[in-house]
Amino acid sequence: MALRESNANTLEMEKCCHFEHCDAPKCPADVLYRIRVFYPGEPICKARKPYRLRTWGHLLGHGLFPKELAGILRHYGTWDNFVIEKGWKYGLRPEGA
């Protein structure tokens, strides 16, 4: 399935408390994050990591920047191991997903 612009994607990004004043070309809540273009010197997301995890932990990239997610996966092995070790009530994938 090809990823594309959608209202659901825009609604996820609008959940951010910085959305109205954000000039960042790449949003961690955007399903198209990896294909968006970023040029040096452009603004970056101002949302703090705990806020992004709480708000978008259920998304594919969990609201994290690629380097953040890679570090978590390198250290914990899987996203579910990370969530369990942190004792979070959110972020676990449902059984069978």
FIGUDO-330113 format. One line per field, with one value per residue (C-alpha): z, x, y; residue in one letter. Coordinates in Angstrom, 3 decimals. Layout:
N
Z	(Z, ...)
X	(X, ...)
Y	(Y, ...)
palum	(a, ...)
This chain:
97
Z	(0.000, -1.020, 1.551, 0.464, 1.781, 3.681, 6.050, 8.764, 8.414, 8.695, 11.734, 13.498, 12.924, 14.102, 17.528, 18.234, 20.614, 18.306, 15.061, 14.595, 14.812, 13.413, 10.347, 10.376, 6.985, 8.628, 11.394, 13.393, 13.309, 9.502, 7.909, 4.991, 7.271, 5.569, 2.095, 3.055, 2.091, 4.723, 3.967, 6.469, 8.386, 8.216, 11.510, 13.255, 15.372, 18.746, 20.479, 23.256, 23.055, 25.980, 24.424, 21.016, 22.545, 24.513, 21.564, 18.663, 20.303, 18.381, 14.958, 12.770, 13.752, 17.279, 16.853, 17.079, 14.806, 12.947, 15.072, 18.303, 17.168, 15.945, 19.343, 21.190, 18.915, 19.180, 22.992, 23.674, 20.589, 19.950, 20.573, 22.840, 25.031, 25.388, 26.395, 28.875, 30.512, 30.878, 32.357, 29.989, 29.606, 25.971, 22.966, 22.984, 19.806, 20.210, 20.047, 16.481, 14.993)
X	(0.000, 1.432, 1.396, -0.273, -1.716, -4.962, -7.300, -6.468, -2.779, -3.502, -5.729, -2.896, -0.532, -3.187, -3.204, 0.165, 0.133, 2.624, 0.705, -0.730, 2.678, 4.925, 7.065, 8.874, 8.705, 8.873, 6.485, 7.096, 3.324, 3.329, 3.144, 5.088, 7.918, 10.587, 9.844, 9.489, 12.372, 14.386, 17.084, 19.779, 18.782, 15.044, 13.116, 12.661, 9.806, 9.582, 7.496, 9.419, 10.061, 7.753, 4.904, 5.472, 5.538, 2.344, 0.512, 1.700, 3.003, 0.358, 1.649, 4.136, 7.103, 5.715, 6.141, 9.909, 12.635, 14.334, 17.510, 15.469, 13.511, 16.672, 18.309, 15.317, 15.158, 18.914, 18.773, 15.457, 15.139, 11.453, 9.019, 6.922, 9.969, 10.595, 6.978, 6.914, 10.189, 8.932, 5.662, 3.492, -0.215, -0.173, 1.933, 1.590, 0.270, -2.950, -2.639, -2.466, -1.485)
Y	(0.000, 3.366, 6.140, 9.357, 12.591, 12.104, 13.897, 11.356, 12.210, 15.936, 15.372, 13.511, 16.430, 18.914, 17.187, 18.809, 21.760, 23.546, 22.934, 26.443, 28.122, 25.382, 26.040, 22.682, 20.946, 17.491, 16.442, 13.230, 12.611, 12.641, 9.175, 10.660, 11.841, 9.733, 11.102, 14.766, 17.047, 18.908, 21.429, 22.452, 25.545, 24.888, 24.738, 21.390, 20.047, 21.809, 19.134, 17.388, 13.653, 12.658, 14.658, 13.051, 9.554, 10.194, 11.741, 9.575, 6.373, 4.424, 5.523, 3.682, 5.883, 6.418, 10.181, 9.846, 11.091, 8.216, 8.425, 8.315, 5.260, 3.503, 4.050, 2.619, -0.425, -0.965, -0.874, -2.653, -4.887, -4.148, -1.322, -3.557, -4.355, -0.607, 0.077, -2.817, -1.775, 1.808, 0.515, 2.561, 1.967, 3.116, 2.255, -1.540, -3.052, -5.054, -8.833, -10.100, -6.718)
palum	(m, a, l, r, e, s, n, a, n, t, l, e, m, e, k, c, c, h, f, e, h, c, d, a, p, k, c, p, a, d, v, l, y, r, i, r, v, f, y, p, g, e, p, i, c, k, a, r, k, p, y, r, l, r, t, w, g, h, l, l, g, h, g, l, f, p, k, e, l, a, g, i, l, r, h, y, g, t, w, d, n, f, v, i, e, k, g, w, k, y, g, l, r, p, e, g, a)
